[in-house]
Amino acid sequence: MQRWVRACFAGRTGYSYAKKAEEVARELGIDRVARLASNENPRPPSPAAIEAATAALRTANRYPDERASVLVEALRRYHGDYRFVTGAGMDGVIETVIRTVVEPGETVVVSTPTFSFYALAATAHGARVVTVPRREDFSVDPAGFIEASRGAKLAFLCSPNNPTGNSVPPEDVEEILEGTEGLLFLDNAYVDFADIDYRPLMRRHENLVIGRTMSKIFALAGLRVGYAFVPEWLEPFYHRAATPFALNSVSLAAAAGALGDAERVRETRDHVRRWRQRFLEEIPETYSSDANFVMIDVTPLSGDEATERLAAKGVLVRSCTSFPGLGNSYIRVSIGEDWENVRFLEAIENL
Ligand SMILES: *Cc1c(COP(=O)(O)O)cnc(C)c1O
């Protein structure tokens, strides 16, 4: 037989995954490594999430509710009266939004450097990706973004941005919304760690989708739950394009449970903000961040070298060399538990 695969997969490396903590620990002969590479919540999920998920397992013989009502109702309680769609992680939502609005061959705009999955998903769909570089300080130029988006049906903007950590002011997002005809997908994966609220923009604009995830502050990365605020007109089309039953019933129940535990969210946010500030004060090369991670310039080392040296000291961080449009000399470090952060600070001091 011929082993045919599409050209877009033959020539590329795909998503960059973090090194497995267990393997590194085994190689080093140490009990535990600090896992600061994937921006996860270091604490287990809320007991409310675990309880709801356990109960849902008992009826796992049935297909999940195709409209994810348990989760959508919990989202309405948490956020108020908006339109929501859900997916298998925000990654699933991103794929479905692309499928809903973009024809193969059409243009998708991505503000860079940023999260790699927008371009991967658009390319896999057969779209053409146009990147708009951020300024030297990683801020976004609304006029440049609008210019690049002319004629495109979909554009991606991440705020707070992964991996740089900075946010786009809501006024600038609004300027972009007013200047573009296409849909803007605003990725808010880390907004719970910031002091910004983009939700009011949903009331004034019909071309905005705000993506959210349960993987970060809500500590459910392993269950793959994402959702988005969508304009009313888009919702029925999203459902037509979506993979049936993409979000399983156990994950749905867990997400609804986690949304009800406001205290746990507050604790996580406070913990992250405290440590983020300390990283900024103790490491001068740290960029100010609105997220649960910071980006650090490790010049004269490369990001890969620094990441390797830190791994040898039992600390896993993310080298940023795989982010197109970013220099070679950056690492991204998640805020972990106290002992992990302490170990990181000691390790980086002796790099
Ligand atoms: C983590 C992350 C997501 C995806 O999260 P899921 O786990 O797929 O819900 C989306 N966007 C950014 C910027 C992220 O960092």
The ligand as an SDF file (V2000), in Angstrom:
LIG
                    3D

 15 15  0  0  0  0  0  0  0  0999 V2000
   -3.6390   25.8410   28.0430 C   0  0  0  0  0  0  0  0  0  0  0  0
   -4.0940   26.7150   26.9480 C   0  0  0  0  0  0  0  0  0  0  0  0
   -5.2420   26.4540   26.2000 C   0  0  0  0  0  0  0  0  0  0  0  0
   -5.9200   25.1260   26.0860 C   0  0  0  0  0  0  0  0  0  0  0  0
   -6.4250   24.6120   27.1150 O   0  0  0  0  0  0  0  0  0  0  0  0
   -7.2300   23.2320   27.0770 P   0  0  0  0  0  0  0  0  0  0  0  0
   -6.4720   22.3950   28.0370 O   0  0  0  0  0  0  0  0  0  0  0  0
   -7.2610   22.6930   25.6900 O   0  0  0  0  0  0  0  0  0  0  0  0
   -8.5760   23.6530   27.5550 O   0  0  0  0  0  0  0  0  0  0  0  0
   -5.6810   27.3700   25.2670 C   0  0  0  0  0  0  0  0  0  0  0  0
   -5.0160   28.5150   25.0830 N   0  0  0  0  0  0  0  0  0  0  0  0
   -3.9040   28.7930   25.7620 C   0  0  0  0  0  0  0  0  0  0  0  0
   -3.2190   30.0710   25.5090 C   0  0  0  0  0  0  0  0  0  0  0  0
   -3.4000   27.9090   26.6940 C   0  0  0  0  0  0  0  0  0  0  0  0
   -2.2460   28.1800   27.3040 O   0  0  0  0  0  0  0  0  0  0  0  0
  1  2  1  0
  2  3  1  0
  2 14  2  0
  3  4  1  0
  3 10  2  0
  4  5  1  0
  5  6  1  0
  6  7  2  0
  6  8  1  0
  6  9  1  0
 10 11  1  0
 11 12  2  0
 12 13  1  0
 12 14  1  0
 14 15  1  0
M  END
$$$$
